[in-house]
Amino acid sequence: MARLMTFIFAFLCFTVIAACSSEPGEDSSSTDTSEYGEASAPYPITSQHAEGDLGSSQGTPKELESIWEAWALLNREHIDRASFDPEVFEESAIKGLIDAVEDTHTSYVDPLVLEIEQSDLSGQFEGIGAHVRRREDGMIQIISPIEGGPAEAAGILAGDIILAVDGESIEGLELLEAVSKIRGPKGSTVSLTVKHIGQLESVVIDVLRDVIALPSVLLRSDPGADITHIRITEFKGDTPTRLFEILNTELESGSKGLILDLRSNPGGYLQQVFDIANMFLDEGVILLEERQNEKVTWQASPGGIAIELPMVLLVNKYSASGSEILMGAFQDNGRARVIGEQTFGKGTVNVFRKLSNGGGLYMSVGRWYTPNQRPIEGEGLVPDISITSRDSQEADIKQVDAAYEELKKILQK
């Protein structure tokens, strides 16, 4: 996944605007009632232009000049200006700017939590062991606990909503801000206020943090089995290599078919998704991408390790982004049957750009479409065989069973 530079003054706007706007119905007409030309409530106020030099706003676009002026006035004349924290001004304004974009996939990355986004796709980290997302309503939701991790052991379930961390509400926080509160050193305990799906009351679950290994490719079948079941938990830097190694070993052992399991896979690096698609596609389109007025077609490369291996794909409602790209490519090219649930619907192209304050901006710059131009964003993709259940464990079992049955039919032909 690609990793934006912008100027600082653009990020000053929304905190200042919010502080200076009038409430609906407030009387802003006035006459001058004091020698200073501005009186405290309940007296009427007078609107007048600022006098004196506010400093340079050189390089600021015209539509943002008033923002610079408001910032400069606050720092020059506000009675509590000595207690102002420039970093709070800066970061609050950036978040306000992002809120106005109204895009759940665009967010500010605080310098203190920038390492979180980077370590997730590296090797290991210390925390509770769970993939999370920020829903459109701003709530933090568990996509899936990492197998064998502390969250799973403590009873955290896929779909759970995290309401508070150590008794402190995380409502309204950006995703990585919330994650930074949940994570912590090995051996420490974090209390999560959680609401399970279908439950009216929340519960408090204590989770003992640990070092979380992040293997992204797991062999779920017995080594040497006729049908190989491989799960990809996310698309990290080493995922294609790990998949190649496991798949190659199983093929040499006589594997006749593959269940590629992408359930609860939230995505990851885009290049790694293409590398995996190329293992199974000898030709055809993998992905269509739109960025402003530019359209890009991503084409499969010949010579993959398993272009003729019978295959079934497993997905669920938490399969997102890169998982949906692979699903769309395999469906539209007639490469694999897909079993499970309608996918999440994350079809935005996102980039990350570091800012001068040490933080960064993660933003949407385009849209992805399947080879047959099916949209992904906000809609998700529908499997060929739909299998779901209100009981997630029951759904998991039924989906795997159906995958084996489907592969057996293919192999009999």
N, C-alpha and C positions, 0 to 999 in steps of 0.2 A: 504494500500500500504506500502510495507516495506520501511524502511528509511535506509559508505565506509571510510577506513583509509588508507592513503598513505603517502609517505615521501615527504618532501618539495622540495628536489632538483629536482625531476622529473618535477616540475612545473616551473623551471627556464629556460627551454630550449628554447622555441620558440621565446620569446622576444629577447634573446641574439643572436640566429641564424639569425633572421631577421635583426638585427642591423649590423651584421658582414658579411653578404653575399654580393658577388659582383653582380653588374647588368650584364645582358647578354651582351656579347661583350666587357666588360671592360678588359683592359690589366692588368693582374696580374703578368706578368713576370717583373723583375726589377733588378737593381743593386744598391748597397749601395751608396747614394749620400750625406750623412750627418754623423756627428760624433755620432749621436744618432741611426743611422741605420734605421731611419724611417722618411720620409719627407712628408710634406703636399702636396696635389695636387697643381699644375699639375705635380709635380715631381714623378717619379716612386718610388715604395716602395719596401722594402725588407721584406721577410717573415723570421721570426726567432722565435725560441722557447722562451717562457717566462722564466725568471730567477728569482730565489728567491723562498721563501716559500709562497705558496698561501693559506695556511691553510689546515685544514683537510677536506677531502671529504669521510671519512670513512663511509661505509654503502651505498655509491652510486654505483649503477651498473656500470660496465665497460663502457657500451655504453653511459653513461651520465657523465663520468668523465670530458670530455672536456667542458661540459656545466658548471660544477662547476668552472673549470679553467677560462672560459670566464667571468662568474659572478664575480669571485674574482679579475680578472684583471681590469674589469670596475670599481669596487669599490676601487681598489688600485691606479689606474693610470689615469683614465679619468679626464679631466680638470674640468668637472662640477660635480665631484663625491660628493661634499659637498651638492649639492642640490638634490641628489637622494632620492627618497621616497621608502623605502624597500617594503611597501605595494603595491605600484604601480608595482614594479618589480615582486613581487610575483603573484599578481592577473593577470597581463598582460600575464605572462608566463603560468599560468594555462589555461587561455582562448586560448592561442596559441596552447597548447597541445590538448585541446578539439577540436579546429578547425581542427586539423590534423586527428581526428577520423572520421570526416565527418558523424556524426550521429545527426540529428536534435533533437533526444530525449535525448541526453547527454548534460548537461550544468553545468556551475559553478554557485553556489548560493552565492552571496555576503553576508557578515555578516549582512549588513544593511537591506537587503531585505529577509533574511531567515524567518522572522516572517510572511511575506506575504504568503509564501507557506503553513505555518502552520495554519494561521488564515483562509485561504480560506475554510478549511475543519473543522472549529470549529463552531463558532456561528454567528459572525458579524464582519464587518470591516468598515472603513470609506473610501469612494472613489466614483466612478461614477456608479458602479453596472453593470459590464459586464464580461462575460467569454471571454478570449482571448487566442490566440495561436501564435506561431512563425512558419510561413510557411517555406518550404524547401529553398525558395529564401531569407529567412531572414526577410521578411516583417511581421509586427505585424498585425494580423487580428482579428476582433471581431467574436467570435463564436456565441454568442447570448447576447443581453442585458438582465439583470435580470428584470423580470416582475415588474413593478411599480417603478423601480429605476430611478435615474437621467439620465442615458444614454438613456434609452428608451424615457423618457419625452423630451429630447433635440433633438431627431431625429437620434440617432445612430442606425444603422441597422445591422443585422446579415450579415456577409461577408464584412463589411467595412474594409478598410485598413487604419491604423493610420500612417501617414507620419511624423508628428511632434507633440511635446507637448510644449505648450507655445512658439511656434516659433522655437524650437530647434529640429533638425532632430533626429529621433531615429533609423535611418537606421543602421543596423549592431549590434545593442544592443542585448544582451541576453534577453530572455523573461522577467525574473524577474527584470532585470534592467529597462526595459521599463515600466513594471507595477509599479515599485517604483516611477517613474516620473509622472505616470498618477494618482496614488492615492494621497490622501492628507486629511487634517482635514475637518470635517463637516463645511459647511458654506463658504469654499473657492471655487474659480472658476478656472477651468483649460480649456485652449483653445486647442482644438484638430484639427489638420489639417487632414482631412479625405477624402478618395476617395471612393465614393459609387460604387458598382458593376455596370458595364456598362456605367459609366460616365468618360469622358475624363478629366474634370477639377476637381481639389480638392476643398473642401469647408472648412471653419473654423467654428467649432461648439463649443460654450461655454457651459460647463457643470458645474452646481453647485453641488459640492460634498455633500454627506450626509452619515448618518449611514446606512449601507446596511445590512438588515436582510437576512439571508441565509436559508430560509426554503427549504428543498430538496424534500419534498413530498407535492404535491398539489392535492386536490380533485377538478376536473374540471366539474364534473356532479353535478346535484342536489342531496342533501342527500336523501338516500332511493330510488333512481332511480333503475329501473330494470337492466340497464346497467351502471356500474360504470366506470368512466373515471378518471384515476389517472396519473398524470405526475410526473416523478422523474427527477429533474434538474441536480443532481450529486449524487455520492455515498459518503456520509459523514459518520461520526461515528454513528450518530443517525438515519440514513436513514432506516435501517431495522425495528427499533422500531416504527418509525413514520408510515411506510408503513403498518406494522402489525396492529397498532391501527386503522388506517383509514379503512383498508380492513376488519378487524374484525367487525367494526361497520356497514359497508355496507352489509356484509354477514348476520349479525343478522337482518338487516332491509329488507332482502329479495332479495339482488342483485343476478341476474341470470347469469351475464357475466361481463367481465372486459376488458377494453381497457387500456393497460399499455403503457404509452407515454414516449418514451426515446428520442424524437427529441431534437437535440442540447444539449444532455447530454455528456459532455466531459470525463466522467469517475470519478475516485476517488479511495477510498480504496478498494483493491481487496477482502479482507475478507468480506466486506459488500456486495459485488456482489455475493459471494458464499452464504451468508445468505439469500439473496433474491431469488436466484435460488432454494434454498432448500424449499422455501415456495410453489413452483409450481411444483417441480419435486420430485417424490417419489423414483425414481431410475434412473440409467443411468449416463453417463459421463457429467460433466459440462464443462471441459476444459482440453486440453493437453498442457503441458508446457515443453519446451526444454531449458536447461541451460548447455552450454558447452557439455559434454558427458552424461549429466543426463537428463532423461525423467521422468516427473511426470504426473500422471493421477489424476485429481480432480474428485471425485465421489460424486454424490448427496446422501444426507441422507434422510431416510424415515420419514414420519410423518409431512409433510408440511400442512399449514393451507388451501391451495387452490389447491390441486393437481388435483382436478376434475372440477374446475371452468373453463368454456369456456373462452378463452382469445385470444385477438388479440394484436399484438405488433406494435407500430408506431415508425419509425426511419426516419432520414434524413441524408444528407451528412455531417452534423456536429455531428452525433452520433458517439462517439469514445470510444476506450479502453474498459472499463467495460460494456458500452452499447452493444458493439459488442460481448463481451463474452456472455452476456445474450441472445442476438439474436441468436448466433451460437448454444448455448445450447438448446434453445427452438425449433429452426428449425430442428436440427439434431436428436432431440428426438421426433419430431412430436408433440410437446406440444402446439405450437401456430403458427398461420399464421402471416406473417410479411408484413406490408404495408408501403409504402413510397419511399425513395430514397436509392441508394447505399451508404453505410456508409463510414466514413472517412478513415479507414485503419490504425489504431494505434494498432499494435499487438506486441508491445515490453513489456517485463517484466522490469520494472525500479525499482531501489533501490536508497535510499538516504543515504549518509554517511557524517558525520560532519568532517571537517578538523580542524587542530590545530589552524588556524587563526580565527576561529569563523564562517567561511563560510562552504560551503559543496559542494559535488559533486553528481549530480543526473545523473545516467547513466543506459544504457541498459545492462542487463545481460542475457537476454533470449528472446524467442519468444513464443507467444501463438498461438494455433491452435484450431479449433472447434473440437467437438467429432469425426467428420468424417474426421479429418485431413485437413480441408480447411484452407489455410493461410489467415491471416488477414492483416498483415503489408504491407502497400503500395498498397493494393488491395481493402480492404473493403469487405463487404458482400452485396449480392444482395437480395432485398426483394422478397417475393412470388408474391406480387402485386405491380407493380411500378406505382407510381403517382407523377408527378412532374410538375412544372410550372416555367416560368421565373419570375412570380410574386409570391414572397414567401408567402404572405397572402392568395392568391388564392390556392396555394399548401397546406397550412395548413388546410384550410376549406375542400378541396376535400379529403384529407387524412383522416380526422376525419369522414366525411360522409361515406367514403368507409369502415372504421372500423366498424361503426354502422351497415351498410348493411351486412358486412361479419358475424358479430356476430349474427344478426337476422337469417341469413341462418343456422348458426350452431345450434341456439336454436330451430329452427323449426324442425330440424332433431331429 
